[in-house]
């Protein structure tokens, strides 16, 4: 039962209780790969995603809420780095995906004076969804428009 | 014609509408030197008004002056760009090309920022001009490549509430009582610099003349790039100019 996830949590000194305390946690993008807490870092888009989720009154936490301060990494490229999301209450999955897709849509499309000079932005994210005895995993590294189409398909099918 | 529309309806906005309308007409008549000088005067007036209000003024007054100061600075930079481009050979002058691109992006960032709060024909008109200039750059220089550093910060503090920016509810680039939320980063290192097509800061463009290619005796190609990696830019720099 979620053996990998439990090992990871305990490795970084986190209690298993978080699985009950929160509906959603946004963890550092290298949470699965990091060998020690010193290697972990937050990314700027994941910070904004957490703010959006909290605004919608979702019981959501980032690593700094759960444990301690970790460094923050800013990549000054146009890609969107959204970290690793653990959806712990799968009833919230449609709302989470909706907020996620709004975030990406706003990011790529809200500029009044949008430039013709740039190509499509890529999105990098991992989503783990807690099910009864396991986590199912979705990992995406690709262009933003395709991801928005996938999220829209999911939204249509859940309505 | 309504030049700018905001949720605020006060003297600052009414006066700005009048001034921008007059300056827009003069711009169309190509009175660029006059428009530039007048905008500089207006920007200074906004700065003085804002600094006088900062301690005691109400939120609406501060926000209105801040927004109008930034909008006038955007217009000022647009006039500068147009004046650079008046010379038919501007595209052949490396310094002018780089400066024009830089100022165009300053202007664009300011317009993107104020357009969150302000609407109206003036904003649309500026966006149309920016787009025309953008297409000229695209036609002449292509999509371009850009340097993009990855920076690691020890901390990131909100300038509005002084808390860790990851914990507070403030949003970068939004106005709170006359201040723009702009998290303060304590940079510990620059981890790497990538070359990308899609940068966060287009001012870090690598221009063709910044590449130096040398072929060594054993046939290896050594490429050296001398370019801008990071730019310090403040939307409200009219307050400190």
Interface residues (C-beta under 8 A of the other chain):
Chain A: X41 X42 X47 X48 X50 X51 X54 X55 X62 X64 X65 X69 X71 X72 X73 X74 X75 X76 X77 X78 X79 X111 X112 X113 X115 X116 X117 X118 X119 X120 X121 X122
Chain B: X108 X111 X112 X115 X123 X126 X127 X130 X131 X134 X135 X137 X138 X143 X144 X148 X149 X150 X151 X152 X153 X154 X155 X156 X164 X165 X166 X167 X169 X171 X172 X185 X188 X191 X194 X196 X197 X198 X199 X200 X201 X202 X204 X230
